[in-house]
Amino acid sequence: MEIERAREDLVVAASAAATTVAIAVLSGVAGVVAVGTLPTLTPLAVYAVYLFSRKGGPYGSLDEPRNWAIAAALVGVLVVVAALAL
């Protein structure tokens, strides 16, 4: 594995992990929202889609690790907003 590729994977994984932990802390420790286990893990699903989409081939201009990291964070925000709305 190339070191640059590993760094890109780390950026997306760290974003997904941090968002997942933030949702879990808001739900469990802080008690701000009540979020179930599966919705809590949805940012990690974004990371899984990122990994499976990186099999090779021509990537578009929007297919960048930064954009995948932002997508994982946005999914986490959507989970919290949806939990607050319910």
N, C-alpha and C positions, 0 to 999 in steps of 0.2 A: 504494500500500500504506500502510495506517495504521502510524504509528510504534509503537503498542502491539502490533499484530500482528507487526511485525518483531522486537520485543523478545521476544515469546513464542517465535517461531521460533528466535531466537538461543539462548534458554535450552535448548531441546530439542536443537538442533544441537551446542551446546557440551558438553552431557552425553554425547551419543552419540560425539562426537569424542574427548573426554577418555577415555572408557571404551575406545574402540578403540585409542588410543595406549597406554593402560595395559596392555592385553592384549598388544600388540605388543612393548612393552618387557619385560614379564614373560617373553614367549616368546623373543624374539630376543636382547636384550642381557643380561638377568639369567639366562636359561636356567632359570628356575624351573619352567616348564611348556612342553610342546611342543604348540603350537596351530597348525593349518593356516591358510591364507589366508582361506578362506570363513568359518570360525568366528570369526576375528578381526574380520571385517566385520559380524557380526550386529547389533551395536548401531546401526550405520548403517541397517540394515533397519528397525529400530524408528522411526527418524527418517523414513524414506521412507513408512512406513505412516501416520505422523502427518501428513505433508504431504498425502498423497492423501486422508486422511479429513477434511481441513479445507476441502472444496469448498463448504461452506455447508450450512445446515440447522440444525435444532434439535440442540444438543449437550447431553448429559446432565451431571449434576453431577460425574461422575467424569472427564469429558473436559476436563481442564485441562492446560496445558503442564507444570506441576509433576509431574503424575502420569505424563506421557509421558517426562519426563526421568528420573524414578525407574525407569520401566520399562526404559529404555535401559541404565541402570546395573545393574539386576538381571539383565538378559540377559547383560551382560558378566561379572558375578559367576558366573552359571550356566555360562558357557563355561569360565571358569577352573576352577571346581569339577569340571566334567565332564572337563576335561583332566587334572586331578590324579587323578581316580578311575580313569582308564584307564591 
